[in-house]
Amino acid sequence: METVGEAVAEAILSLLACALLGALALIAYLSWSFSPPLTLAGAGLLALALSHGARSTFRGPGKGRGRRGLAAVTSFAFLLTAATAVFLMFYATGCGCL
């Protein structure tokens, strides 16, 4: 019975990963078809925010200070993006839906 539950959970996670990958591809396609310059500008801003979050995450706050404001937001966005990438790496690699 345990292997049936694991197989069902694996199928659900794979389906979720395929749906997420498809949604990301659709968002990229629709934004590119709407305005390529705005898509590139948005990708640049996203890359800048994620690099700031990575720097804030791995550098750490100064002495006696916690992460506040922009550093906290970009650190959270970086960690969420990294977790999504790991999830997609494990579950969407065998996705035959695209």
C-alpha positions in Angstrom: 0.0 0.0 0.0 2.9 2.3 0.7 4.3 2.0 -2.9 0.8 2.9 -4.3 0.8 6.1 -2.2 4.3 7.0 -3.3 3.4 6.4 -7.0 0.3 8.6 -6.6 2.3 11.3 -4.9 5.0 11.1 -7.6 2.4 11.4 -10.3 0.7 14.4 -8.7 4.1 16.2 -8.2 5.1 15.5 -11.8 1.7 16.8 -13.0 2.1 19.9 -10.9 5.6 20.5 -12.2 4.4 20.1 -15.8 1.6 22.6 -15.2 4.0 25.0 -13.6 6.5 24.7 -16.5 3.7 25.1 -19.0 2.4 28.2 -17.2 5.9 29.8 -17.1 6.3 29.1 -20.8 2.9 30.6 -21.5 3.7 33.7 -19.5 7.0 34.1 -21.4 5.3 33.7 -24.8 2.4 36.1 -24.0 4.7 38.8 -22.6 7.0 38.4 -25.7 4.1 38.6 -28.1 2.8 41.7 -26.3 6.1 43.7 -26.2 9.6 42.3 -26.6 11.3 45.4 -25.2 9.2 45.3 -22.1 9.8 41.6 -21.7 13.6 42.2 -21.9 13.4 45.1 -19.4 11.3 43.0 -17.1 13.8 40.1 -17.3 16.6 42.5 -16.6 14.8 43.9 -13.5 14.0 40.4 -12.3 17.7 39.4 -12.7 18.8 42.5 -10.8 16.3 41.8 -8.0 17.4 38.1 -7.8 21.1 39.0 -7.8 20.5 41.5 -5.0 18.6 38.8 -3.1 21.4 36.3 -3.6 23.9 38.8 -2.4 21.8 39.7 0.6 21.2 36.0 1.4 24.8 34.8 1.2 26.4 38.0 2.6 24.2 38.3 5.6 23.2 41.4 7.5 25.6 43.6 9.4 26.3 43.3 13.1 23.2 43.7 15.2 20.9 44.2 12.2 18.4 42.0 10.7 17.3 42.0 7.1 14.9 44.8 6.5 13.0 46.3 3.6 14.3 45.6 0.1 16.9 43.1 1.3 14.2 41.0 3.0 11.9 41.1 -0.1 14.7 40.2 -2.6 16.1 37.5 -0.3 12.7 35.9 -0.1 12.2 36.2 -3.9 15.7 34.6 -4.5 14.9 31.7 -2.1 11.5 31.2 -3.7 13.0 31.1 -7.2 15.7 28.7 -6.1 13.2 26.4 -4.5 11.0 26.5 -7.6 14.1 25.7 -9.8 15.0 22.7 -7.6 11.4 21.5 -7.7 11.3 21.8 -11.5 14.7 20.1 -11.8 13.6 17.1 -9.9 10.0 16.7 -11.2 9.8 18.3 -14.6 12.8 16.6 -16.3 10.7 13.6 -17.3 7.8 15.8 -18.4 6.7 14.8 -21.9 4.0 17.4 -22.0 6.0 20.1 -23.8 
